[in-house]
Amino acid sequence: MTQHPPIAAPATPLLPSAVSIVRVSGSDLRAFLKPWISLPEPRRAALRWLCWGGYRERALVLFFPGPESYTGEDLVEFQVHGNPLLVRRLLEHLASLGIRLAEPGEFTRRSLLNGKQGLLEAEALRDMISAATDTQLREAQARSGGVPPWLAEAREAIAPWVARAEAAVDYGEEEGIVLDPAELRRALEPLRTLFQAERERSRAAGWLREGIRLALVGRPNAGKSTLFNALAGEDRAIVTEIPGTTRDVLEVRCEWAGLPLYLFDTAGLRDTEDPVERLGVARVAAVLEKVDLILHLIPATDPGADPEILERLAPYEGKVLELRTFGDQLTDSRVGAETWTVSALTGELGALEDALRERFLGGQAPDACLGALASQRQRELLDELVLQLEIFYQLPDNPPPEMPASLLQGLWALLLRLTGEDRAEAALDQVFAGFCLGK
């Protein structure tokens, strides 16, 4: 096990509360704490008086000796009264003992380096802590088991071919070892299909993990605020028959139909003399730049879209979806079957759900994406895996053995990077930067 100096951090927020937890981890932690307190028996909570610098606190102390601890090192938890000032003073005292403040995610990073968990598990833990909706929480928990079965099977399938290709390069002429490209292509074809399927699942899971940003735009009284409230599940926007009620951009984070959403309700797009409404309209452009999809709401009873609004939305053509509102007011079939029609008033929003699933989840239900690799790092590596394998299928019929050997080694290296066994420091820094101090 790697030897590390001791670190400390609050494991609970620095807010007034009944109890706060300060966590300490390090190699041979007993030696650092022995001059100050006596540690209790392993895994048995005990009350201890903590005295330092004029402070006297009765704390519940737990000791988890390494390697059977979260970090794989000696680990101590102090449960003290939840006064933020008290916690800060305790951390200052620990620093005087030679126990520095931990960096974000350093406890979990040590757990990874000491073999207590894998990188995929650590990423799932990070996402579980930051999840804001039920779907995001379940998505993170579905990945908490570590290496998914398909990834383990892929490594098992590639390993013998990597060894065989290297043998063909090193001893082919002497030992008569031949690498048949046609046989190798047949053997790898299932992986080719598998990687492509997992890449699609990963893209869909990425939207669940990060959330979909939707802007509702349209003319005044197009039903934006009514739809905004229906998706948010609460009355956040004022709804009246008076045009121009929404003067500013309203934002809410919510979950609807299993989809994590960031909703932006915007002021009706029109020329106006009202200075407040004009400011609201001016702010719409900044919102449209950052969202993933713009819902252009057009009342189903209107003959078509307002040309002025179409002109404003022209720069964002690739991410605009026309959505017909007030579908409950239709008395004939003027709206064609190819358009998406909803009624927020009656709750008939199935068309919008279908449109979002089709665009972001490939038509799948959110639950079908649970367990797929979802972080940006993981998605980028899956893209590289697919690309690497496609390059392999573009090799000539009888390539020198060095070519397939190099590509197979590249595939193997990508699989190791995906699981974190190839521990590039830059990649680890990126992953653990998103953790809180005490984790």
C-alpha positions in Angstrom: 0.0 0.0 0.0 1.2 3.5 -0.9 2.4 5.6 2.2 0.7 9.0 2.4 0.9 11.8 5.0 -2.3 12.3 7.0 -5.1 14.5 5.8 -8.3 15.9 7.4 -11.5 17.4 6.2 -15.1 17.9 7.3 -17.3 15.1 5.9 -20.5 17.2 6.5 -21.3 20.7 5.3 -20.0 23.6 7.4 -23.5 24.7 8.5 -25.1 24.9 11.9 -26.4 21.4 12.7 -26.8 18.8 15.5 -23.6 16.9 14.5 -20.6 17.5 12.3 -18.1 14.9 11.2 -14.4 15.5 10.7 -12.6 12.7 8.9 -8.8 12.0 9.2 -6.9 9.5 7.1 -3.2 8.6 6.8 -0.5 6.0 7.1 0.2 5.2 10.8 -2.3 7.7 12.0 -1.9 6.4 15.6 1.5 8.1 15.9 0.1 11.5 14.9 -2.8 11.4 17.3 -1.2 9.6 20.2 0.2 12.7 21.9 -3.3 14.2 21.9 -5.9 11.4 22.4 -6.1 7.7 22.9 -8.0 6.0 20.0 -10.8 3.6 20.9 -10.9 -0.1 19.9 -11.3 -0.6 16.1 -14.8 0.0 14.9 -16.2 0.7 18.3 -17.5 4.2 19.0 -16.3 5.8 22.2 -16.7 9.2 23.8 -13.5 11.2 24.2 -12.8 14.7 25.5 -11.0 16.7 22.9 -9.0 19.5 24.5 -6.9 22.1 22.6 -6.2 25.8 22.7 -8.8 26.6 25.3 -11.5 24.5 23.7 -13.0 21.4 25.4 -15.4 19.3 23.3 -16.9 15.9 24.0 -16.8 13.9 20.8 -17.8 10.5 19.6 -14.6 8.9 18.0 -14.4 5.9 15.7 -11.2 4.3 14.5 -10.9 2.2 11.3 -7.4 0.8 11.0 -6.0 0.2 7.5 -6.2 -1.6 5.2 -9.8 -2.4 6.2 -11.1 1.2 5.9 -12.5 3.4 3.1 -9.2 4.8 2.1 -7.1 1.6 2.9 -5.2 3.7 5.5 -5.8 4.3 9.2 -9.0 6.4 9.3 -10.5 8.3 12.3 -13.9 10.0 12.5 -14.7 12.7 15.0 -18.4 13.4 15.6 -18.6 16.8 17.3 -21.3 19.4 17.8 -22.4 21.0 14.5 -21.0 24.5 15.1 -19.0 25.6 12.0 -16.6 27.6 14.1 -15.9 24.6 16.3 -15.1 22.5 13.3 -12.7 25.1 11.8 -10.9 25.3 15.1 -10.6 21.5 15.3 -9.2 21.4 11.7 -6.7 24.1 12.7 -5.6 22.0 15.7 -5.2 18.9 13.5 -3.0 21.0 11.2 -0.8 21.9 14.2 -0.3 18.1 14.7 1.0 17.8 11.1 -2.4 16.7 9.5 -3.1 19.0 6.5 -6.4 19.8 5.0 -7.4 17.4 2.2 -7.9 18.4 -1.4 -11.3 17.8 -3.1 -11.8 14.1 -3.5 -8.5 13.1 -1.9 -10.1 10.5 0.4 -11.6 8.7 -2.6 -8.4 9.1 -4.6 -6.4 7.4 -1.9 -9.1 4.6 -1.9 -8.5 4.2 -5.6 -4.7 4.2 -5.3 -4.8 1.7 -2.5 -7.0 -0.7 -4.5 -10.2 -0.3 -2.4 -12.3 0.7 -5.4 -11.9 1.3 -9.1 -12.1 4.5 -11.1 -15.6 3.7 -12.5 -16.9 3.2 -8.9 -15.3 6.5 -7.9 -17.0 8.3 -10.8 -20.3 6.8 -9.9 -19.9 7.9 -6.3 -19.1 11.5 -7.4 -22.3 11.5 -9.6 -24.4 10.0 -6.8 -23.4 12.8 -4.5 -24.2 15.5 -7.0 -27.4 14.0 -8.3 -30.3 16.4 -8.3 -33.2 14.2 -9.5 -34.4 10.7 -8.9 -33.3 9.5 -12.4 -29.8 11.0 -11.9 -29.6 9.2 -8.6 -30.6 5.9 -10.0 -28.4 6.4 -13.0 -25.3 6.9 -10.7 -26.3 4.0 -8.5 -26.6 1.7 -11.5 -22.9 2.4 -12.2 -21.7 1.9 -8.7 -20.9 -1.8 -9.2 -17.6 -1.0 -10.9 -16.6 -2.6 -14.2 -19.7 -3.5 -16.2 -20.0 -7.1 -17.5 -19.7 -6.1 -21.2 -16.4 -4.4 -20.5 -14.9 -7.4 -18.7 -16.0 -9.7 -21.5 -14.4 -7.3 -24.1 -11.1 -7.5 -22.3 -11.3 -11.2 -22.0 -12.0 -11.5 -25.8 -9.2 -9.1 -26.8 -6.4 -10.3 -24.5 -5.5 -13.6 -26.3 -5.4 -11.7 -29.7 -3.1 -9.0 -28.2 -0.7 -11.8 -27.1 -0.9 -13.6 -30.4 -0.3 -10.5 -32.4 2.8 -9.6 -30.3 4.1 -13.1 -30.7 3.6 -12.9 -34.5 5.7 -9.7 -34.5 8.5 -11.0 -32.3 8.7 -14.7 -33.3 6.6 -15.0 -36.4 9.3 -16.0 -38.8 11.2 -18.2 -36.3 8.2 -20.1 -34.9 5.9 -19.9 -37.9 3.2 -17.9 -36.0 0.8 -16.3 -38.5 -1.9 -13.8 -37.7 -4.8 -14.4 -40.1 -6.6 -11.0 -40.7 -9.8 -12.6 -41.8 -10.0 -14.8 -38.7 -9.2 -11.8 -36.5 -11.9 -9.7 -38.1 -14.5 -12.5 -37.5 -13.4 -12.7 -33.9 -13.7 -9.0 -33.3 -17.0 -8.5 -35.2 -19.1 -9.0 -32.0 -17.0 -6.4 -30.2 -17.5 -4.0 -33.0 -21.3 -4.3 -32.6 -21.0 -4.2 -28.8 -18.9 -1.0 -28.7 -21.2 0.8 -31.1 -24.3 -0.2 -29.0 -22.6 0.9 -25.8 -21.6 4.2 -27.3 -25.2 4.9 -28.2 -26.3 4.0 -24.7 -23.6 6.1 -23.2 -24.7 9.2 -25.2 -28.2 8.7 -23.9 -27.0 8.2 -20.3 -24.9 11.3 -20.6 -28.1 13.4 -21.1 -29.6 11.8 -18.0 -26.5 12.5 -16.0 -26.1 16.1 -17.1 -29.7 17.1 -17.7 -31.3 18.5 -20.8 -31.5 22.3 -21.1 -34.8 23.4 -22.8 -35.8 27.0 -23.7 -39.5 27.8 -24.3 -39.9 30.5 -26.9 -42.7 31.9 -29.0 -45.0 34.8 -29.4 -46.8 36.3 -26.3 -49.6 34.0 -25.1 -48.3 31.0 -27.0 -48.6 28.8 -23.9 -45.0 29.1 -22.7 -45.7 29.7 -19.0 -48.5 27.1 -18.9 -46.2 24.5 -20.3 -43.3 25.7 -18.1 -45.5 25.1 -15.0 -46.7 21.8 -16.2 -43.2 20.4 -16.8 -41.9 21.9 -13.5 -44.8 20.4 -11.5 -45.5 23.7 -9.8 -46.7 27.2 -10.5 -43.5 29.1 -11.1 -44.6 31.4 -13.9 -47.5 33.7 -13.9 -50.2 32.7 -16.4 -52.7 35.3 -17.6 -54.5 36.2 -20.8 -52.6 39.5 -20.9 -49.7 39.4 -23.4 -46.2 40.0 -22.1 -46.7 38.7 -18.6 -43.3 37.1 -18.5 -40.8 40.0 -18.4 -37.6 38.0 -17.6 -36.1 34.6 -18.1 -37.4 32.1 -15.5 -35.3 29.1 -14.8 -36.1 25.8 -12.9 -34.4 22.5 -12.5 -36.8 19.6 -12.4 -37.5 16.0 -13.5 -40.3 15.2 -15.9 -41.2 11.8 -17.4 -37.9 10.5 -16.0 -35.9 13.2 -17.8 -33.8 15.6 -15.8 -34.5 19.1 -17.2 -33.3 22.6 -17.0 -36.2 24.7 -18.1 -36.0 28.3 -19.3 -39.3 30.3 -19.7 -38.6 33.4 -21.9 -40.4 36.6 -22.6 -42.6 36.5 -25.7 -40.5 37.4 -28.7 -41.9 40.6 -30.2 -41.1 44.3 -30.7 -42.4 46.2 -27.7 -42.3 49.7 -26.2 -42.4 48.5 -22.6 -38.8 49.0 -21.4 -39.0 46.1 -18.9 -40.4 43.7 -21.4 -37.8 44.8 -23.9 -35.0 43.9 -21.5 -36.6 40.5 -21.1 -36.7 39.9 -24.8 -33.0 41.0 -25.1 -32.0 38.4 -22.6 -33.5 35.6 -24.6 -30.5 35.4 -27.1 -28.1 34.5 -24.3 -30.4 31.7 -23.2 -30.7 30.3 -26.7 -27.0 30.1 -27.1 -26.5 27.7 -24.1 -29.6 25.4 -24.3 -29.6 22.0 -25.9 -33.0 22.4 -27.5 -35.3 25.3 -28.3 -39.0 24.6 -28.1 -40.7 27.0 -30.5 -44.3 27.1 -29.2 -46.9 27.9 -31.8 -50.6 27.7 -30.9 -52.3 25.0 -32.8 -55.1 27.5 -33.8 -52.5 29.8 -35.5 -52.1 29.3 -39.3 -48.4 29.0 -38.9 -45.3 30.4 -37.2 -44.7 34.1 -36.9 -42.1 35.1 -39.6 -40.4 37.5 -37.2 -39.8 34.8 -34.7 -38.6 32.4 -37.4 -36.0 35.0 -38.4 -34.8 35.4 -34.8 -34.5 31.6 -34.5 -32.7 31.1 -37.8 -29.2 31.0 -36.3 -30.3 28.1 -34.1 -32.0 26.0 -36.8 -30.3 22.8 -35.8 -31.7 22.8 -32.3 -35.2 24.2 -32.8 -38.3 21.9 -32.4 -41.7 23.4 -33.4 -44.3 22.4 -30.8 -48.0 23.1 -31.3 -49.7 24.2 -28.1 -53.4 24.4 -27.1 -54.0 21.0 -28.8 -57.3 20.8 -26.8 -58.7 23.7 -28.8 -58.3 21.9 -32.2 -61.7 21.3 -33.9 -60.3 19.9 -37.2 -57.2 18.3 -38.6 -55.4 21.5 -39.6 -52.3 20.4 -37.7 -50.6 17.6 -39.7 -49.5 14.3 -38.2 -45.9 15.2 -38.7 -46.0 18.0 -36.1 -45.8 17.6 -32.3 -49.0 18.8 -30.6 -49.6 19.1 -26.9 -52.0 20.6 -24.4 -50.5 21.6 -21.1 -53.9 22.6 -19.8 -55.3 19.0 -20.1 -51.9 17.3 -19.4 -51.7 15.8 -22.9 -47.9 16.0 -23.2 -47.1 12.6 -24.7 -45.9 14.1 -28.0 -43.3 16.2 -26.2 -42.1 13.2 -24.2 -41.8 11.2 -27.4 -39.9 14.0 -29.1 -37.4 14.4 -26.3 -36.8 10.7 -26.0 -36.3 10.5 -29.8 -33.8 13.3 -29.9 -31.8 12.7 -26.7 -32.3 9.0 -25.8 -32.5 7.4 -29.3 -36.2 6.6 -28.6 -35.4 4.6 -25.5 -37.0 4.9 -22.1 -34.8 6.5 -19.4 -34.6 3.2 -17.5 -33.1 1.5 -20.5 -30.0 3.7 -20.3 -29.3 3.1 -16.6 -25.9 1.4 -16.0 -24.4 2.8 -19.2 -21.1 4.7 -19.0 -22.2 8.3 -18.8 -19.4 10.8 -17.9 -17.7 12.9 -20.6 -14.4 11.0 -20.0 -16.1 7.7 -20.5 -18.0 8.8 -23.6 -14.8 10.1 -25.2 -13.0 6.8 -24.6 -15.9 4.8 -26.0 -15.7 7.0 -29.1 -12.0 6.2 -29.4 -12.7 2.5 -29.0 -15.2 2.5 -31.9 -12.8 4.6 -34.0 -9.8 2.3 -33.3 -11.8 -0.8 -34.2 -13.1 0.8 -37.4 -9.5 1.6 -38.4 -8.7 -2.0 -37.9 -11.4 -3.0 -40.4 -9.8 -0.7 -43.0 -6.5 -2.6 -43.0 -5.5 -4.3 -46.2 -6.0 -8.0 -46.6 -2.5 -9.0 -45.8 -0.9 -6.3 -43.6 2.4 -6.8 -41.9 1.8 -8.1 -38.4 3.0 -4.9 -36.8 -0.2 -3.1 -38.0 -2.8 -5.2 -36.4 -0.6 -5.7 -33.3 -0.4 -1.9 -32.9 -4.1 -1.5 -33.2 -4.8 -4.3 -30.8 -2.4 -2.8 -28.3 -4.3 0.5 -28.8 -7.6 -1.1 -28.0 -6.2 -2.8 -24.9 -4.7 0.6 -23.7 -8.1 2.3 -24.2 -9.9 -0.4 -22.1 -7.3 0.1 -19.3 -7.8 3.9 -19.4 -11.6 3.3 -19.3 -11.4 1.3 -16.1 -8.6 3.5 -14.6 -5.9 0.9 -14.5 -3.8 3.1 -16.7 -3.7 5.9 -14.1 -2.7 9.0 -16.0 -2.4 11.8 -13.4 -4.2 14.3 -15.6 -7.2 12.0 -15.9 -7.3 11.4 -12.2 -7.1 15.2 -11.5 -10.1 15.7 -13.8 -12.2 13.1 -12.1 -11.5 14.0 -8.5 -11.8 17.8 -9.0 -15.6 17.3 -8.8 -15.6 15.8 -5.3 -16.2 17.6 -2.0 -13.4 18.0 0.6 -14.5 15.2 2.9 -14.9 12.6 0.2 
